Amino acid sequence: MFKIFFTIIFSFSLFFMAFNPEDCYAQRMKKSGGNRNFQKPNTDRSSKKTISGKDFKTKDKGNRDFKDIDKKNNDIRKDKELKRNDKDINRNDKDFNRGDKNFNNDRDININNNTNVYHGYSYSGGHPYSYHSYSPYRWGAYWHPAGFFVATMFTAAVLISISNQNYYYYEGVYYSPSGSGYVVVQAPVNAEITVLPSDYTTVIVTPTTYYYYGGVFYTLSGSSYVVVEAPIGAVVSNLPEGAEEVEINGVKLLKYNSAFFQPVSQNGDDAYEVVKVQK
């Protein structure tokens, strides 16, 4: 009887020992070769701290407040952007000032060379200014601009003598002997011809009627047509090759054979008016 009672007590002891967490943990540590002076793992989170050092147990159990950090980041970013903008503005100002300096230099060069800017001149015209690009015009196969060279003269050319200078005229073009050939020149004033080219146009500047061809103006004198200077107020549809663009008081004009032409619009078409330019 005593043996039976002892066996029952011993069995219950083994049962409780088998389900004791501390003993089981100790047994596992012994078998794994761990430190014998082990302690029970602390499962109480009340004494633990986060990586940042903040206790789990705080009055604020919610998420961390990042408003201050975000505000500081925004301030830093805005400050950097302002500094970068200031640098860009300063750089743009320097580029602009440098551009102004170059522009002024170019203007001075043009004025000194008297090529593009007629400084100190003024002009007057009878039609409203209407800028349009300059497109040189050709008057047929036999028309050539000033400076064009030919080796032989046309057999039908007319010899004209002005101030002891000989010229040859053919189909609205005037030639002067040059070396081994002939070069096209501007029409000499007072030169007379008896027949005008077939596609000439008439220009009326009251009370005079002018005849225009190839950049040259003529008036009728008896049975001849006489080359004259471009009359102020005359409006023509085309200018020949060789016209030079000039600027007077901020307005772009065209200069051809000592005459100045203002771009205008006549009946909706591009045209050029001879204007008076004076100092």
ABEGO torsion letter per residue (X at the ends): XAAAAAAAAAAAAAAAAAABAAAAAAAAAAAAGBBABBBBBBABAAABBBAAGBBABBABABBBBAAAAAAAAAAAAAAAAAAAAAAAAAAAAAAAAAAAAAAAAAAAAAAAAGAABBBGBBBBBABBBBBBBBBBBBBEAABBBBGBBBABBBAABBBBBBGGBBBBBBGGBBBBBBEABBBBBBBBBGBBBABBBAABBBBBBOABBBBBBGGBBBBBBEABBBBBBBBBGBBBABBBBGBBBBBBGGBBBBBBGGBBBBBBBBGGBBBBBBBBBBX
